Amino acid sequence: MKVVAFAGGVGGAKLVDGLRYCLDPKDFSIIVNTGDDFVHFGLKICPDLDTICYTLANISNPETGWGRKEESWRVWEGIGELGGPTWFRLGDKDLATHLERTRLLSQGLSLSEITTKLCNLWGVQVKVYPMSDDPCSTIVFTKELGEIPFQEYFVKHQTKLTVESFRFNGIDSAMPAPGVLEAIFEADLIIFCPSNPWVSIDTILSVQGIRQSIIQKRIIAVSPIIAGHAVKGPAAKMFQDLGIVPSALRVADHYKELLWGFILDSADETDAAMINQWGIIPYVTRILMPDLSNRKRLAEEALQFAVSF
Amino acid sequence: MKVVAFAGGVGGAKLVDGLRYCLDPKDFSIIVNTGDDFVHFGLKICPDLDTICYTLANISNPETGWGRKEESWRVWEGIGELGGPTWFRLGDKDLATHLERTRLLSQGLSLSEITTKLCNLWGVQVKVYPMSDDPCSTIVFTKELGEIPFQEYFVKHQTKLTVESFRFNGIDSAMPAPGVLEAIFEADLIIFCPSNPWVSIDTILSVQGIRQSIIQKRIIAVSPIIAGHAVKGPAAKMFQDLGIVPSALRVADHYKELLWGFILDSADETDAAMINQWGIIPYVTRILMPDLSNRKRLAEEALQFAVSF
């Protein structure tokens, strides 16, 4: 079975980390959101791509879910001493990635070529694609400050602003990265990881041709919401800001047109009946992935569920 | 007495470090070569400016003469692990400077505004000017590789290539940084530091209006050559490549039209007579500055010499 996962950052990284133990590397591809990417201090920073790649390379920080393990903060402290902005924490090892990526981009390599290069270096065997090589920035319309780039909303303002809507700057001309449509074409199963529906999965779906290419596919999603709360990140807060009570049900609703199946937590079991009424097959299990064994277990369950009917 | 020093990197930093102990900060300005500046990993790097500022801020590495003291190399090691270029050593604290400068440039601040900001932060009391806010890159014509940027010649190839000539890319449109011509206008004395005549001092002299502005001034130079050798950097090697025997005499010759006085080492005393014949007043002393007391002593001697006639 060939599987393609659509992933954002920390939640996506946990599930794909589990999935890679269940699948032959040649049968597993990951398409990663790059709408969070931004230029900071002149450097191209790709938070979701790095979180996914560091996790698959076993060099991620297990405490935070993002950044590198055994990290130091010499440069970041130095920036603080110069009065520079420190709202985005830049670890020293992590900075090496941003610097080398920026250098390779300036030499004319594409983001997908650089991602492949880094993955090879790190021994990552599954194929990781940025959704697009073209810059596409998620802009958040906030009640308090108007339009701001996603990382400012997410990290600088710690999601405290009220979200009114989103815009993906550049999405109209963003083409899927080379290999993305081919991977989807060959896939037997598409998995939407437990990532933010608006600013991770929708971003990927908005790239030219991607939504159309998956319509005939078997698609399952794993809820990023458990008992009304996001495991990580601003998903639940965004629901509330948009006037929607955050729940697994509302996530399933968001993807309704696309889904074959939906995996939700035991805590949200009561949502299953309604989801089933929509023609989506619900699958209830524990979806929190606090450790590797739970990542593997959920990945296995998801794959078995997807071939069960 | 108001003094303006023209300076390159390590040699210039030593002399200006001595001079600042002899002069009221309001009477001392330094105009620094920016022809060595380059963009590396997307970051604007200004080697001479940083060497001068770090030295005046007492945060420079006393062993190397460049870079920061108590430096670490986490990012640079990380770049090496990614297979990136490590020929230009980037310390972690030093990187904070490059990152913050790059960020401020992208916000529209000029290099001179940023230099002033950093100097204020570091408690540097004398005025440090980049020669120009406009990019101007020293290009070295080499026999082996043709045209290459200065830092590649100097650091990557360790000056091992044969120099045929130089070109200052962008010099025709490079204007003096704000304050440079005013500082020169008010100066009673101009000092050419013991820096490279071709790629440090000539670069400054080539910026629009600078050479003309100093013609009527009392100018002294300190030789960067002692007994046929450069104290630091590629000056002597450049002389040889250009078919000139490196000597204090040839340095004085290079600046002949401009100089009132020339300070050379006791080891080169025999050059003094010829220099005198050219109408330049020679001053012979020990010009090596291995420590702060020698920096102060040479600075005091230079200032006394300059007012002695």
HADDOCK unambig.tbl for C-alpha pairs under 7 A between the chains (distance, minus, plus):
assign (segid A and resid 41 and name CA) (segid B and resid 99 and name CA) 5.30 0.50 0.50
assign (segid A and resid 41 and name CA) (segid B and resid 100 and name CA) 6.47 0.50 0.50
assign (segid A and resid 41 and name CA) (segid B and resid 102 and name CA) 5.91 0.50 0.50
assign (segid A and resid 41 and name CA) (segid B and resid 103 and name CA) 4.43 0.50 0.50
assign (segid A and resid 42 and name CA) (segid B and resid 42 and name CA) 6.03 0.50 0.50
assign (segid A and resid 42 and name CA) (segid B and resid 43 and name CA) 6.49 0.50 0.50
assign (segid A and resid 42 and name CA) (segid B and resid 102 and name CA) 6.16 0.50 0.50
assign (segid A and resid 42 and name CA) (segid B and resid 103 and name CA) 6.18 0.50 0.50
assign (segid A and resid 43 and name CA) (segid B and resid 42 and name CA) 6.51 0.50 0.50
assign (segid A and resid 74 and name CA) (segid B and resid 92 and name CA) 5.94 0.50 0.50
assign (segid A and resid 74 and name CA) (segid B and resid 93 and name CA) 6.69 0.50 0.50
assign (segid A and resid 75 and name CA) (segid B and resid 92 and name CA) 5.05 0.50 0.50
assign (segid A and resid 75 and name CA) (segid B and resid 93 and name CA) 5.62 0.50 0.50
assign (segid A and resid 75 and name CA) (segid B and resid 95 and name CA) 6.43 0.50 0.50
assign (segid A and resid 75 and name CA) (segid B and resid 96 and name CA) 5.18 0.50 0.50
assign (segid A and resid 78 and name CA) (segid B and resid 93 and name CA) 5.54 0.50 0.50
assign (segid A and resid 78 and name CA) (segid B and resid 96 and name CA) 5.22 0.50 0.50
assign (segid A and resid 79 and name CA) (segid B and resid 96 and name CA) 4.97 0.50 0.50
assign (segid A and resid 79 and name CA) (segid B and resid 100 and name CA) 6.57 0.50 0.50
assign (segid A and resid 84 and name CA) (segid B and resid 100 and name CA) 6.16 0.50 0.50
assign (segid A and resid 92 and name CA) (segid B and resid 74 and name CA) 5.95 0.50 0.50
assign (segid A and resid 92 and name CA) (segid B and resid 75 and name CA) 5.05 0.50 0.50
assign (segid A and resid 93 and name CA) (segid B and resid 74 and name CA) 6.69 0.50 0.50
assign (segid A and resid 93 and name CA) (segid B and resid 75 and name CA) 5.62 0.50 0.50
assign (segid A and resid 93 and name CA) (segid B and resid 78 and name CA) 5.53 0.50 0.50
assign (segid A and resid 95 and name CA) (segid B and resid 75 and name CA) 6.44 0.50 0.50
assign (segid A and resid 96 and name CA) (segid B and resid 75 and name CA) 5.19 0.50 0.50
assign (segid A and resid 96 and name CA) (segid B and resid 78 and name CA) 5.23 0.50 0.50
assign (segid A and resid 96 and name CA) (segid B and resid 79 and name CA) 4.98 0.50 0.50
assign (segid A and resid 99 and name CA) (segid B and resid 41 and name CA) 5.28 0.50 0.50
assign (segid A and resid 100 and name CA) (segid B and resid 41 and name CA) 6.46 0.50 0.50
assign (segid A and resid 100 and name CA) (segid B and resid 79 and name CA) 6.59 0.50 0.50
assign (segid A and resid 100 and name CA) (segid B and resid 84 and name CA) 6.16 0.50 0.50
assign (segid A and resid 102 and name CA) (segid B and resid 41 and name CA) 5.90 0.50 0.50
assign (segid A and resid 102 and name CA) (segid B and resid 42 and name CA) 6.17 0.50 0.50
assign (segid A and resid 103 and name CA) (segid B and resid 41 and name CA) 4.44 0.50 0.50
assign (segid A and resid 103 and name CA) (segid B and resid 42 and name CA) 6.19 0.50 0.50
